[in-house]
């Protein structure tokens, strides 16, 4: 079985969230990419961007709800708090 490499380090530099922020500014990033920068890394199965998308999807992409999540809520996601 082929396992794709999910790390952001394998992405083109201009597509990596931190580099994209530096090159193009915050308006060029999606909410998931901005959150991925805060998360720092994902887990063995998901990049930080994919993990951020999963978190956002769980709250219907509502940033107000994101701000109200507790540490306990967030650590239910594999890759947060590890």
Backbone as CSV, one residue per row, in Angstrom:
resi,resn,N_x,N_y,N_z,CA_x,CA_y,CA_z,C_x,C_y,C_z
1,UNK,0.847,-1.190,0.000,0.000,0.000,0.000,0.886,1.244,0.000
2,UNK,0.619,2.149,-0.881,1.379,3.395,-0.992,0.850,4.411,0.000
3,UNK,1.751,4.954,0.794,1.354,6.002,1.757,1.919,7.330,1.267
4,UNK,1.049,8.254,0.983,1.512,9.547,0.506,2.155,10.324,1.649
5,UNK,3.133,11.117,1.317,3.814,11.928,2.313,2.982,13.178,2.542
6,UNK,2.493,13.346,3.760,1.557,14.412,4.050,2.193,15.656,4.655
7,UNK,3.488,15.645,4.853,4.093,16.778,5.532,4.125,18.006,4.636
8,UNK,3.961,19.129,5.269,3.979,20.400,4.549,5.363,20.663,3.957
9,UNK,6.389,20.095,4.558,7.758,20.293,4.060,7.929,19.786,2.635
10,UNK,7.055,18.889,2.195,7.157,18.362,0.833,6.431,19.257,-0.184
11,UNK,5.676,20.222,0.301,4.951,21.135,-0.587,5.923,22.129,-1.221
12,UNK,5.524,22.708,-2.325,6.302,23.795,-2.924,6.389,24.928,-1.903
13,UNK,7.542,25.568,-1.827,7.742,26.609,-0.812,6.662,27.673,-0.825
14,UNK,6.244,28.099,-2.005,5.248,29.176,-2.080,3.858,28.730,-1.623
15,UNK,3.666,27.415,-1.448,2.387,26.891,-0.977,2.368,26.613,0.524
16,UNK,3.518,26.635,1.166,3.586,26.374,2.601,3.029,27.578,3.363
17,UNK,2.192,27.329,4.360,1.525,28.445,5.040,2.454,29.547,5.563
18,UNK,3.519,29.207,6.250,4.395,30.259,6.801,5.072,31.066,5.700
19,UNK,5.545,30.362,4.692,6.207,31.043,3.583,5.214,31.880,2.789
20,UNK,4.015,31.347,2.600,2.966,32.080,1.887,2.608,33.357,2.641
21,UNK,2.547,33.274,3.961,2.276,34.446,4.789,3.348,35.514,4.581
22,UNK,4.595,35.086,4.586,5.712,36.014,4.408,5.712,36.629,3.012
23,UNK,5.462,35.803,2.002,5.527,36.268,0.612,4.310,37.085,0.177
24,UNK,3.111,36.654,0.605,1.891,37.240,0.057,1.022,37.962,1.080
25,UNK,1.310,37.788,2.358,0.508,38.432,3.388,-0.653,37.571,3.857
26,UNK,-1.242,37.967,4.971,-2.290,37.165,5.611,-3.541,37.003,4.760
27,UNK,-3.829,37.968,3.906,-5.052,37.875,3.104,-4.980,36.761,2.055
28,UNK,-3.790,36.265,1.772,-3.621,35.199,0.787,-3.847,33.818,1.391
29,UNK,-3.988,33.746,2.718,-4.141,32.462,3.388,-5.593,32.192,3.759
30,UNK,-5.957,30.912,3.708,-7.284,30.501,4.164,-7.284,30.468,5.691
31,UNK,-8.461,30.385,6.283,-8.538,30.258,7.740,-7.790,29.018,8.200
32,UNK,-7.928,27.930,7.443,-7.254,26.680,7.805,-5.732,26.858,7.786
33,UNK,-5.220,27.598,6.814,-3.774,27.823,6.750,-3.292,28.686,7.912
34,UNK,-4.067,29.688,8.274,-3.691,30.527,9.425,-3.701,29.717,10.721
35,UNK,-4.702,28.870,10.879,-4.769,28.027,12.069,-3.629,27.008,12.054
36,UNK,-3.294,26.500,10.880,-2.190,25.540,10.761,-0.881,26.151,11.250
37,UNK,-0.684,27.433,10.997,0.523,28.111,11.485,0.536,28.089,13.009
38,UNK,-0.614,28.302,13.622,-0.704,28.265,15.085,-0.503,26.857,15.624
39,UNK,-1.059,25.872,14.940,-0.927,24.485,15.378,0.529,24.033,15.270
40,UNK,1.170,24.405,14.187,2.579,24.070,14.003,2.814,22.782,13.243
41,UNK,2.169,21.709,13.647,2.320,20.448,12.929,1.038,19.645,13.086
42,UNK,0.890,18.682,12.238,-0.301,17.844,12.289,-0.032,16.581,13.080
43,UNK,-0.370,15.462,12.487,-0.102,14.170,13.087,0.422,13.250,11.998
44,UNK,0.611,11.984,12.311,1.228,11.097,11.315,0.339,10.862,10.099
45,UNK,-0.936,11.164,10.206,-1.857,10.940,9.088,-2.358,12.210,8.406
46,UNK,-2.133,13.370,9.022,-2.657,14.624,8.471,-1.641,15.744,8.639
47,UNK,-1.585,16.609,7.650,-0.768,17.814,7.789,-1.485,18.778,8.727
48,UNK,-0.799,19.805,9.147,-1.426,20.820,10.009,-2.608,21.477,9.297
49,UNK,-2.506,21.662,7.994,-3.611,22.272,7.239,-4.813,21.334,7.218
50,UNK,-4.577,20.047,6.987,-5.685,19.091,6.979,-6.333,18.995,8.360
51,UNK,-5.521,18.997,9.407,-6.044,18.966,10.770,-6.862,20.225,11.055
52,UNK,-6.384,21.361,10.608,-7.115,22.622,10.785,-8.457,22.582,10.072
53,UNK,-8.471,22.030,8.872,-9.727,21.904,8.117,-10.707,21.005,8.861
54,UNK,-10.204,19.930,9.463,-11.067,19.017,10.209,-11.666,19.727,11.423
55,UNK,-10.851,20.499,12.127,-11.342,21.244,13.296,-12.400,22.246,12.857
56,UNK,-12.107,22.998,11.800,-13.073,23.984,11.311,-14.368,23.316,10.849
57,UNK,-14.264,22.188,10.174,-15.460,21.480,9.706,-16.325,21.030,10.880
58,UNK,-15.677,20.672,11.988,-16.433,20.197,13.146,-17.282,21.298,13.782
59,UNK,-16.958,22.548,13.481,-17.709,23.687,14.033,-18.344,24.512,12.907
60,UNK,-18.563,23.846,11.769,-19.205,24.479,10.607,-18.478,25.745,10.153
61,UNK,-17.166,25.725,10.252,-16.322,26.846,9.817,-16.667,28.158,10.511
62,UNK,-17.166,28.072,11.712,-17.558,29.245,12.490,-16.405,29.654,13.411
63,UNK,-15.711,30.736,13.060,-14.559,31.170,13.853,-14.954,31.613,15.256
64,UNK,-16.183,32.091,15.432,-16.644,32.435,16.782,-16.704,31.187,17.655
65,UNK,-17.178,30.086,17.084,-17.211,28.825,17.830,-15.800,28.332,18.121
66,UNK,-14.894,28.530,17.175,-13.505,28.116,17.388,-12.930,28.801,18.626
67,UNK,-13.198,30.078,18.758,-12.697,30.832,19.893,-13.279,30.389,21.226
68,UNK,-14.392,29.685,21.176,-15.049,29.237,22.403,-14.718,27.791,22.768
69,UNK,-13.963,27.099,21.901,-13.582,25.727,22.210,-12.631,25.706,23.399
70,UNK,-12.794,24.710,24.226,-11.912,24.548,25.381,-10.699,23.719,24.985
71,UNK,-9.723,23.695,25.848,-8.545,22.848,25.618,-9.009,21.398,25.479
72,UNK,-9.936,21.000,26.308,-10.478,19.641,26.250,-11.126,19.358,24.888
73,UNK,-11.857,20.329,24.359,-12.478,20.173,23.037,-11.405,19.971,21.969
74,UNK,-10.370,20.774,22.032,-9.327,20.740,21.003,-8.459,19.498,21.092
75,UNK,-8.171,19.041,22.298,-7.289,17.881,22.437,-7.965,16.577,22.034
76,UNK,-9.241,16.629,21.689,-9.913,15.457,21.142,-9.427,15.159,19.716
77,UNK,-8.799,16.135,19.106,-8.254,15.972,17.757,-6.819,15.458,17.877
78,UNK,-6.547,14.341,17.234,-5.199,13.777,17.274,-4.234,14.756,16.621
79,UNK,-3.217,15.138,17.370,-2.230,16.102,16.880,-2.273,17.403,17.656
80,UNK,-3.312,17.603,18.454,-3.417,18.793,19.289,-3.073,18.410,20.722
81,UNK,-2.130,19.114,21.288,-1.770,18.888,22.680,-0.848,17.715,22.921
82,UNK,-0.251,17.221,21.864,0.669,16.086,22.020,2.095,16.552,22.074
